[in-house]
Amino acid sequence: MPIATASSKLLEPILQLASHYDSGADDDSDSLRHQILSAASLSDTDFTRPDARFPADHFSSVLSCLAEASGNPHITLRLAEATQPRMLGSIGFLISTSETLGQALHILEDYLPILFQGAQLELHQHGQDMQLQLLFEAESVEQNVVEYFLACLLNWPRWLTGRQIPVSAVEMTFPQPENLTTYRQFFAAEVSFQAERHCIHLPASYLTLPCVDANREMHQLHKEFADSLLSKTGEKKALTAQIRSLIRQQLLTQGEAIRREQIAQQLGLSLRTLQRKLGELETNFQTLYDQTRQELCLQLIQRGQLSFGEIAFQLGFSNQSAFQKAFKRWMGMAPSQYRQQLAPLEVSSAPLAGRDNTSEISRESKAGGTVEALIPSASTMDSLIQQLPTKLEKLNPFGLKTLYRAAVYGKSFNLKHLAEITADPLARLMIHLWPAEQEGLIKAVPNQLEPVEFCFTCAEIQDYLYQQLGVEQRQKYHAQLGQVLFDHLPEEPILQSLSIALHHLNQSSISQPSIDQPHSVTEWLKTALSPQQLYRLNRQAAQQAQQQGQFALALDYLQQAQTVFSHCSNPVECNQPSLDHEEGHTLWLQQGQLHLKLSQFVEAEACVQALEKEPLKPLQQVQLSLLKARIHQYRNQQSDALAVLLQQQIDLPREDKDQLLFLLYTLEQIQALRQQVTYSESMKTDDTNTDTNIGSDKAENDKIDINEDAEIRGADSLELRVLQQAQLELISLLAQQQAQPLLSACAISQMTLDSLQLPANDFTCFAFIGYAWVASWFCGDYELAQHFLQQGLQQAHQQRTAESTERGLANTEDVFANQELIDKRALSSISAELRYSSQIQHWFEPLPQVLKQLKQIANSSNKAGDELLQSELRLLMHQVALVSSDQSLSKALQRCDKHYQQMLPQQHFQAARLKESTVQLIHYLQGKALLPAEARYDNAWQASALIQGALLLDQQSLWPQMYQWQARLENELPGYFIISEALFCTAMMRLIQSQQEQQLSRRRQRIIEQIESRFELWAQHCPENFSAQLILLRAEKASLQQQLNSVGGGYEAYVFDKSGEKISSVQPSDAAALYEQALAELEQQARPYHKALAYERYGHYLHVTQQPRLAQFCRDEAKRLYQAWGASAKVKQLH
């Protein structure tokens, strides 16, 4: 019989706690850490393995070891408090990313064996009592193990939900100890021993609480991994867990009956095999189906968001009658009776309009050491809740009514505001609330000059009072509070005060009118604000939230505005002028954009689908196409995104030949327009207000009729043409990512041509900077590139200035549109500067300056909140930093890992790119990973890193395969510095191999000379970045020529100063002089691996030419530099 095992992740919190009790013995074998690992039958090496496991029956010895060292027999209870779910590996991440506490606990039912084989959790609900029963397969299990897991079941809900979840009772089967105080204090509940089972009881209503780290996509990824782990453990529950998960998933998404054939197919089994395997587990499909439907049914009822008919449909019942019968069989009562039992204790889980927005007050008060300090202990809180009905009966009617109003206010409340609502003096309110204060229900917030701020002593009291109010009464109180708080708002309110007022104003309008009083909601709305005012206020809050980077909050307010808008769109019901129907389309577009920022792709697509059914104006059609393309882009569906945009940009050529002709045509047009602008500027008088933007000059001088051109291109307005610039910008970026540089260049050329004919706009800087890349990379016209680069950077600076100014302006009438304009301008400027730093700047400025610019762009993109831009920036920064800074590989790896974790939740594709490029290269150089046996091209980032690793680690078997990658690299990342680095590496590979083969084919010689000529051109414009590599290439070539004894037909190798002038020449036969020149050049730069490589190759040359002492010196210097860099694998090679 296989031995039950436990995950080594259980030991991590134990070892952390043990560090506080370790005696600090000199001998590691005497340390508490060593004792604990020995008790688990693990070595240090075993423990570091991510999949390490130890015998489950050793866990009690581990806990005993800790208890003995600490001198505390109940240390397991404290240990459970320190055991966070995320410390437990895959199962911890799986429950943390669950949507609700109930879902997390149900997952533990199936997956607890991953953590501890032989342990099983079962959930049983009886009315409002939820029982968490802990079972063990072993005939006897030690008490400390049981206590630990029960204590974890008490504490994990707190880590998952961010709230203290009170338990009503705890049961254990062990004999009762003499002193129960420790257990009662810890669990804050009655603890019974000699019970029939190990069990924790808690109110079922808490299972609806959301998990703070809920994430559907990550949850699914962790679930798939957990399924594989469960299968590996050989657990019988592996198959049943998969089946229950599939049933639950299909019920929630399809809402129809599940067929066992479907499940079998998804599991890759035949129906007969599935039934046989379930029979071996002493169960069947129908039992699992029934159990899962029952669990899901109870959760849906507890949430209180669906009618019984909707629940029946969701669970796949053919009609409501069948659902009623099934429920009575499950629970022994009708669904309505069950819901009535839950109602008094229901925990609110409403969204924005119903949530407590006074958390801002709590945080503000915390600075004075107040509200949080008033929260009672768990045992005191439990006692308060139990005595609450009796305490409330002691209050007079007016005091009780005031307390109900305070509960609607929130956890904290202001007596002055309540006094305005009731029209009573402040002193009278204090008198009537004094009994509630005496009963311990409320407390004054300390450190106040005037005691007007109060808070409930615990959130459960406020929740209880709020739930006692009827829907209409709540709405009435919310409307009154909202009116008072709205009246107190300053002319330009900040988000904090605006949020509190809107919480009540929105809450007064979200519920549906009752059957008896269908117009009651509308009447209360009128007493607070008109629908138009409420609509504008929500949009104002959305704008401020977005400005602060709180995109989820901004989306909540926009959705509230959408709700009010639908009310305002009917002027008969609203008795107010209706809002523009076009504004409704704008709302959908803005919501879609925010969903996208939050990586909520399904919701963003829902907005797109809603808009596709509407008759949109041309401007909104373009906006919709951009939104659709962005959704595809965020999902890494780059080709689909490009196809969406190309459907509207029909003028762009698709074939390579046509694209080259298009580039030549636009080059002629751009040159002609540029000459006209230069002429017009020279004809201006001194008193003319000169516009620095050439596009503005063109428009002002009426050289081209914009309206006529717009008519030719089918555009309805200047605004539409500007928005089409946004389409072209995205096409250029997507085409580049799809390795279509010619299409990217065509889009930029069209943008530039349009920008020369339009007034300056948000995309002018991107067009001009992009065309600097086209002019330098495709046309080889560096003078033209410099011209457009200067114009583009100047325009980017002007946009940044305008953005800073506009962010400080007062809110306009259409505040959200104003914010959208600011954000669009900021992103366009950042995108343009990123294009400049990634594809152009290194041709003209040293790499440290490029890295500095990238860091500045990163700061700006963080404020803008664009995950795609940030991810691309991080990829680029790490690649450039690796070759242009003196940071060690270990430090570079730490930064990469940090950025990788930040990118993983929303940009996992780009995170993977970072891991397989820079991170993987560092692992190769540090010896943490071996280079592959065969070279495989996945993408340009990965391929360039692999090329560098293969050169530095001298893996010559991979080199010939890499020679074929040049075209793919340049297509995918045209103009990027890492491509020039890859070209340098492949040229070095060819020269080194030729030296070993002592022959140089004509084809190889031609390729080397082509690369050399490109480096010569680049070195003329920026010697700091390219001259050292050029000289090193020529040194290798001279070494090869010397070996081949071909001294004739020499060539000149140049070194350039910073202005690009030639300052010396060296004969090719003198390889030593060229190596010396390269080293002298590299001494002025922070290029660690180039310098080490130069010494390494120089040493090889000296060894070949029989100069052993100098050769050894160079090899030692190369080892020293590689060692300082952290390339331990390379150092090992050189020994």
WOTATA-V983191 format. One record per run of one state. SS is the DSSP state (2 for helix, 1 for strand, 0 for the rest). FROM is the first residue (numbers start at 1). TO is the last residue. Records with the same first field share a line. If there is no record, write none. Layout:
SS: FROM-TO, FROM-TO
//
This chain:
0: 1-4, 8-8, 19-27, 31-31, 40-43, 49-52, 71-74, 83-84, 89-89, 97-99, 117-118, 127-128, 137-142, 162-166, 172-180, 188-189, 193-197, 209-209, 211-215, 233-236, 255-259, 267-270, 281-284, 304-307, 315-319, 332-334, 344-351, 355-358, 367-370, 375-377, 394-396, 410-411, 423-425, 439-441, 445-452, 457-458, 469-470, 488-494, 511-519, 529-530, 548-550, 569-570, 575-580, 598-600, 613-617, 635-637, 647-655, 683-693, 701-705, 713-717, 738-740, 756-763, 778-781, 808-814, 840-840, 844-846, 865-866, 885-888, 905-907, 927-939, 953-955, 973-976, 998-1001, 1022-1022, 1044-1051, 1057-1061, 1068-1070, 1083-1087, 1105-1107, 1126-1127, 1135-1135
1: 5-7, 53-55, 100-100, 116-116, 119-126, 129-136, 167-171, 190-192, 198-203, 210-210, 412-414, 442-444, 453-456, 1052-1056, 1062-1067
2: 9-18, 28-30, 32-39, 44-48, 56-70, 75-82, 85-88, 90-96, 101-115, 143-161, 181-187, 204-208, 216-232, 237-254, 260-266, 271-280, 285-303, 308-314, 320-331, 335-343, 352-354, 359-366, 371-374, 378-393, 397-409, 415-422, 426-438, 459-468, 471-487, 495-510, 520-528, 531-547, 551-568, 571-574, 581-597, 601-612, 618-634, 638-646, 656-682, 694-700, 706-712, 718-737, 741-755, 764-777, 782-807, 815-839, 841-843, 847-864, 867-884, 889-904, 908-926, 940-952, 956-972, 977-997, 1002-1021, 1023-1043, 1071-1082, 1088-1104, 1108-1125, 1128-1134
//
